[in-house]
């Protein structure tokens, strides 16, 4: 599979509800409501509308997302992007014209590898900016 190959395409004029999980890359150009989970890349086209929880490796946004977004690697917001909600990612690229309304948290990739208890999985995941007592 090529690096830029898209595994699935949810076209414009269509709407979906539910849970989406995938490997590789998926492009959404229609409307999606629900949960999206993947270690791959989610591409949201400029006319797309996504509502709900998104947890992906990488997000490329040209359209609209409303909800809580966690990207373990990177988020790219193109000039037509509109993001409303919470965003957590180690790398954020924003083109002039993109709109972000809500909370943005940027942690190092190592800090994202914490267990569900909030404790680091390994000593490398400890941020040097936080005290040991926190």
KELOVEX-237534 format. One line per field, with one value per residue: residue number from 1; y, z, x of N, C-alpha, C in turn. Coordinates in Angstrom, 1 decimal, always signed. Atoms other than C-alpha are relative to their C-alpha. Layout:
REM KELOVEX-237534
pos	(NUM, ...)
n.yy	(Y, ...)
n.zz	(Z, ...)
n.xx	(X, ...)
ca.yy	(Y, ...)
ca.zz	(Z, ...)
ca.xx	(X, ...)
c.yy	(Y, ...)
c.zz	(Z, ...)
c.xx	(X, ...)
This chain:
REM KELOVEX-237534
pos	(1, 2, 3, 4, 5, 6, 7, 8, 9, 10, 11, 12, 13, 14, 15, 16, 17, 18, 19, 20, 21, 22, 23, 24, 25, 26, 27, 28, 29, 30, 31, 32, 33, 34, 35, 36, 37, 38, 39, 40, 41, 42, 43, 44, 45, 46, 47, 48, 49, 50, 51, 52, 53, 54, 55, 56, 57, 58, 59, 60, 61, 62, 63, 64, 65, 66, 67, 68, 69, 70, 71, 72, 73, 74, 75, 76, 77, 78, 79, 80, 81, 82, 83, 84, 85, 86, 87, 88, 89, 90, 91, 92, 93, 94, 95, 96, 97, 98, 99, 100, 101, 102, 103, 104, 105, 106, 107, 108, 109, 110, 111, 112, 113, 114, 115, 116, 117, 118, 119, 120, 121, 122, 123, 124, 125, 126, 127, 128, 129, 130, 131, 132, 133, 134)
n.yy	(-1.2, -1.2, -0.9, -0.9, +0.8, -0.1, +1.3, -0.1, -1.3, -0.2, -1.1, -1.1, +0.3, +1.2, -0.2, +1.2, -0.1, +1.2, +0.1, +0.3, +0.3, +0.3, -0.1, -0.7, -1.3, -0.1, -1.4, -0.3, -1.2, -0.2, -0.3, +1.1, -0.2, +1.2, +0.2, +0.4, +0.5, +0.6, -0.5, -0.5, -1.4, -0.4, -1.2, -0.6, -0.9, -1.3, -0.1, +1.0, -0.4, +1.1, -0.3, +1.2, +0.3, +0.4, +0.4, +0.5, -0.3, -1.3, -0.6, -1.1, -0.5, -1.1, -0.2, -0.4, +1.1, -0.5, +1.0, +0.2, +0.6, +0.4, +0.5, +0.4, -0.5, -1.3, -0.5, -1.1, -0.8, -0.8, -1.3, +0.1, +0.8, -0.6, +0.9, -0.5, +1.0, +0.2, +0.7, +0.4, +0.5, -0.5, -0.8, -0.7, -0.9, -0.8, -1.0, -1.3, +0.1, +1.1, -0.5, +0.9, -0.5, +1.0, +0.2, +0.7, +0.5, +0.6, +0.7, +0.8, +1.4, +0.8, -0.3, +0.6, +1.4, +0.2, +1.0, -0.5, -0.6, -1.3, +0.2, +0.3, +1.4, +0.2, -1.3, -0.9, -0.8, -1.0, -1.3, -0.7, -1.3, +0.2, +0.4, +1.5, +0.1, -0.1)
n.zz	(+0.0, +0.0, -1.2, +0.2, +0.4, -0.9, -0.1, +0.0, +0.4, -0.3, +0.9, -0.3, +0.2, -0.8, -1.5, -0.7, -1.5, -0.7, -0.3, +1.1, -0.3, +1.3, +0.1, +1.2, +0.1, +0.4, +0.3, -0.2, +0.6, -0.3, -1.4, -0.9, -1.4, -0.8, -0.5, +1.0, -0.7, +0.9, -0.1, +1.3, +0.3, +0.4, +0.9, +0.0, +1.1, -0.3, -0.1, -1.0, -1.4, -0.9, -1.3, -0.9, -0.4, +1.0, -0.5, +1.2, +0.0, +0.7, +0.5, +1.0, +0.0, +0.9, -0.3, -1.4, -1.0, -1.3, -1.0, -0.6, +0.9, -0.5, +1.1, -0.7, +0.8, +0.7, +0.5, +0.9, +0.2, +1.3, -0.1, -0.1, -1.1, -1.1, -1.1, -1.2, -1.1, -0.6, +0.9, -0.7, +0.9, -0.3, +1.1, +0.6, +1.2, +0.3, +1.1, -0.2, +0.4, -0.8, -1.2, -1.1, -1.1, -1.1, -0.8, +0.7, -0.8, +0.7, -0.8, +0.8, +0.3, -1.1, -1.0, +0.4, -0.3, -1.4, -0.2, -0.4, -1.4, +0.1, -0.3, +1.2, +0.3, -0.1, -0.4, +1.1, +0.2, -1.0, +0.6, -0.9, -0.5, -1.1, -1.2, -0.3, -0.9, +0.6)
n.xx	(+0.8, -0.7, +0.1, +1.1, +1.2, +1.2, +0.6, +1.4, +0.4, +1.4, +0.2, +0.9, +1.4, +0.3, -0.1, -0.3, +0.0, -0.5, -1.4, -0.9, -1.4, -0.7, -1.5, -0.4, +0.6, +1.4, +0.4, +1.4, +0.4, +1.4, +0.3, -0.2, +0.3, -0.3, -1.4, -0.9, -1.2, -1.0, -1.4, -0.3, +0.2, +1.3, +0.1, +1.3, +0.1, +0.4, +1.5, +0.4, +0.3, -0.2, +0.3, -0.2, -1.4, -0.9, -1.4, -0.7, -1.4, -0.2, +1.2, -0.1, +1.3, +0.3, +1.4, +0.5, +0.1, +0.4, -0.2, -1.3, -0.9, -1.3, -0.9, -1.2, -1.2, +0.0, +1.2, -0.2, +1.2, -0.1, +0.6, +1.5, +0.3, +0.7, +0.0, +0.7, -0.1, -1.3, -1.0, -1.3, -1.0, -1.4, -0.4, +1.1, -0.3, +1.2, -0.1, +0.7, +1.4, +0.6, +0.7, +0.0, +0.8, +0.0, -1.2, -1.1, -1.1, -1.1, -0.9, -1.0, +0.5, -0.3, +1.0, +1.2, +0.0, +0.2, +1.0, +1.3, +0.0, -0.7, -1.4, -0.8, -0.3, -1.4, -0.6, -0.2, +1.3, +0.1, -0.3, -1.0, +0.6, +0.9, -0.8, +0.2, +1.1, +1.3)
ca.yy	(+0.0, +3.4, +6.1, +8.3, +5.5, +5.9, +2.7, +4.0, +7.0, +8.3, +10.6, +13.9, +13.9, +10.9, +10.7, +8.1, +7.4, +5.0, +3.8, +3.8, +2.1, +1.6, +1.0, +3.1, +6.2, +7.2, +10.3, +11.7, +14.2, +13.7, +13.9, +11.6, +11.4, +9.1, +7.7, +7.4, +5.3, +4.5, +4.7, +5.7, +9.0, +10.6, +13.1, +15.4, +17.1, +20.8, +20.1, +17.4, +17.6, +15.3, +15.3, +13.1, +11.6, +11.3, +9.4, +8.9, +8.9, +11.8, +14.2, +16.4, +18.7, +20.9, +20.7, +20.9, +18.8, +19.3, +17.2, +15.8, +15.1, +13.2, +12.7, +10.8, +12.1, +15.2, +17.5, +19.7, +22.4, +23.7, +27.2, +26.0, +24.0, +24.7, +22.9, +23.3, +21.4, +19.9, +19.0, +17.1, +16.5, +16.7, +18.5, +21.1, +22.9, +25.7, +27.5, +31.1, +31.2, +28.0, +28.5, +26.8, +27.3, +25.5, +24.0, +23.0, +20.8, +20.0, +17.4, +15.6, +12.2, +10.6, +12.3, +10.9, +7.4, +7.4, +4.6, +5.0, +5.9, +8.9, +7.4, +7.2, +3.8, +4.3, +6.8, +8.3, +9.5, +11.8, +15.5, +17.4, +20.5, +18.8, +18.2, +14.6, +15.4, +15.9)
ca.zz	(+0.0, -0.9, +1.8, +0.3, -0.5, +1.0, +2.3, +2.6, +1.3, +2.8, +0.0, +0.0, +0.2, +2.5, +6.3, +8.7, +12.4, +14.7, +15.3, +12.8, +13.2, +10.5, +9.6, +7.1, +5.9, +5.6, +4.0, +5.0, +2.7, +4.0, +7.5, +10.3, +13.9, +16.4, +17.4, +15.2, +16.5, +14.6, +14.7, +11.1, +9.3, +9.1, +6.3, +6.7, +3.4, +3.2, +2.9, +5.6, +9.1, +11.9, +15.3, +18.2, +19.6, +17.4, +18.4, +15.5, +14.8, +12.4, +11.5, +8.3, +8.6, +5.8, +7.0, +10.3, +13.4, +16.7, +19.7, +21.5, +19.3, +20.3, +17.7, +18.9, +16.1, +14.3, +13.4, +10.3, +10.0, +6.4, +5.8, +5.5, +8.7, +11.6, +14.9, +17.9, +21.1, +22.7, +20.8, +22.2, +20.0, +20.2, +16.8, +15.4, +12.0, +11.4, +8.1, +8.1, +7.9, +10.0, +12.9, +16.3, +19.1, +22.4, +24.3, +22.7, +24.6, +23.2, +24.9, +23.8, +22.1, +25.2, +27.5, +25.5, +26.4, +29.9, +31.3, +32.2, +35.8, +34.5, +35.6, +33.0, +31.3, +31.3, +32.8, +29.4, +29.5, +32.4, +31.3, +32.6, +33.2, +35.8, +39.4, +40.7, +43.3, +40.8)
ca.xx	(+0.0, +1.3, +1.8, -0.9, -3.4, -6.9, -8.4, -12.0, -13.9, -17.2, -18.5, -20.2, -24.0, -23.9, -24.4, -23.2, -23.8, -22.0, -18.5, -15.7, -12.4, -9.8, -6.2, -4.3, -6.2, -9.8, -11.3, -14.7, -16.4, -20.0, -21.5, -20.4, -21.8, -20.3, -16.8, -13.8, -10.8, -7.6, -3.8, -4.0, -4.8, -8.2, -8.8, -11.8, -12.7, -13.7, -17.5, -17.5, -19.0, -17.9, -19.4, -18.3, -15.1, -12.1, -8.9, -6.5, -2.8, -3.0, -5.8, -5.9, -8.8, -10.2, -13.9, -15.8, -15.3, -17.1, -16.1, -13.1, -10.1, -7.0, -4.2, -1.2, +1.1, -0.1, -2.9, -3.0, -5.7, -6.0, -7.4, -11.0, -10.9, -13.3, -12.7, -15.0, -14.1, -11.1, -7.9, -4.9, -1.9, +1.9, +2.2, -0.2, +0.0, -2.5, -2.9, -4.0, -7.8, -8.4, -10.8, -10.3, -12.8, -12.2, -9.3, -5.9, -3.4, -0.1, +2.0, +5.2, +4.5, +6.1, +3.6, +0.8, +1.9, +0.5, -1.6, -5.3, -4.4, -2.4, +0.9, +3.7, +4.2, +7.9, +10.4, +10.9, +7.2, +7.9, +7.8, +10.9, +8.6, +6.4, +7.6, +7.9, +5.2, +2.4)
c.yy	(+1.2, +0.9, +0.9, -0.7, +0.1, -1.3, +0.1, +1.5, +0.2, +1.3, +1.1, -0.3, -1.2, +0.4, -1.3, +0.2, -1.3, +0.1, -0.4, -0.3, -0.5, -0.1, +0.8, +1.4, +0.0, +1.4, +0.1, +1.3, +0.2, +0.4, -1.3, +0.4, -1.2, +0.0, -0.5, -0.4, -0.6, +0.5, +0.6, +1.5, +0.2, +1.3, +0.5, +1.1, +1.4, +0.1, -1.0, +0.6, -1.2, +0.5, -1.2, -0.1, -0.5, -0.3, -0.7, +0.3, +1.4, +0.5, +1.1, +0.5, +1.2, +0.4, +0.4, -1.3, +0.7, -1.2, -0.1, -0.7, -0.3, -0.6, -0.3, +0.5, +1.4, +0.4, +1.1, +0.6, +0.8, +1.3, +0.0, -0.8, +0.8, -1.1, +0.6, -1.1, -0.1, -0.7, -0.3, -0.7, +0.5, +1.0, +0.6, +1.0, +0.6, +0.9, +1.2, -0.2, -1.1, +0.6, -1.1, +0.7, -1.1, -0.1, -0.8, -0.4, -0.6, -0.6, -0.7, -1.4, -0.9, +0.2, -0.6, -1.5, -0.3, -1.1, +0.7, +0.6, +1.3, -0.1, -0.4, -1.5, -0.3, +1.3, +1.0, +0.9, +1.1, +1.4, +0.7, +1.3, -0.2, -0.5, -1.5, -0.2, +0.1, -1.3)
c.zz	(+0.0, +1.2, -0.1, -0.4, +1.1, +0.0, -0.1, -0.3, +0.3, -0.8, +0.4, -0.3, +0.7, +1.5, +0.6, +1.5, +0.5, +0.3, -1.2, +0.5, -1.2, +0.2, -1.3, +0.0, -0.5, -0.3, +0.1, -0.7, +0.3, +1.5, +0.8, +1.4, +0.7, +0.5, -1.1, +0.8, -1.0, +0.4, -1.3, -0.2, -0.4, -0.7, +0.0, -1.1, +0.3, +0.1, +1.1, +1.4, +0.8, +1.4, +0.9, +0.4, -1.1, +0.6, -1.1, +0.2, -0.6, -0.5, -1.0, -0.2, -1.0, +0.3, +1.4, +0.9, +1.3, +0.9, +0.6, -0.9, +0.6, -1.2, +0.6, -0.7, -0.4, -0.4, -1.0, -0.3, -1.3, +0.2, +0.1, +1.2, +1.1, +1.1, +1.2, +1.0, +0.6, -1.0, +0.8, -1.0, +0.3, -1.1, -0.6, -1.0, -0.3, -1.1, +0.3, -0.6, +0.8, +1.3, +1.1, +1.2, +1.1, +0.7, -0.9, +1.0, -0.8, +1.0, -0.9, -0.3, +1.2, +1.1, -0.3, +0.3, +1.5, +0.1, +0.4, +1.4, +0.0, +0.4, -1.3, -0.2, +0.2, +0.5, -1.1, -0.3, +1.0, -0.6, +1.0, +0.6, +1.2, +1.2, +0.3, +1.0, -0.6, -0.5)
c.xx	(+0.9, -0.3, -1.2, -1.3, -1.1, -0.7, -1.6, -0.4, -1.5, -0.4, -0.9, -1.5, -0.5, +0.1, +0.1, -0.1, +0.6, +1.5, +0.8, +1.4, +0.6, +1.5, +0.3, -0.6, -1.4, -0.3, -1.5, -0.3, -1.5, -0.1, +0.2, -0.3, +0.4, +1.5, +0.8, +1.3, +1.0, +1.4, +0.4, -0.3, -1.5, +0.1, -1.4, -0.1, -0.7, -1.5, -0.5, -0.3, +0.1, -0.3, +0.2, +1.5, +0.9, +1.4, +0.7, +1.5, +0.3, -1.3, +0.4, -1.4, -0.1, -1.5, -0.3, +0.1, -0.4, +0.1, +1.4, +0.9, +1.3, +0.8, +1.3, +1.3, -0.1, -1.4, +0.3, -1.3, +0.2, -0.9, -1.5, -0.5, -0.7, -0.1, -0.6, +0.1, +1.3, +1.0, +1.2, +0.9, +1.4, +0.4, -1.2, +0.5, -1.3, +0.3, -0.8, -1.4, -0.7, -0.6, +0.0, -0.7, +0.0, +1.4, +1.0, +1.0, +1.0, +1.0, +1.0, -0.6, +0.2, -1.0, -1.3, -0.1, -0.1, -1.1, -1.3, +0.0, +0.7, +1.4, +0.8, +0.2, +1.4, +0.6, +0.2, -1.3, -0.1, +0.4, +1.0, -0.6, -0.9, +0.9, -0.4, -1.2, -1.4, -0.6)
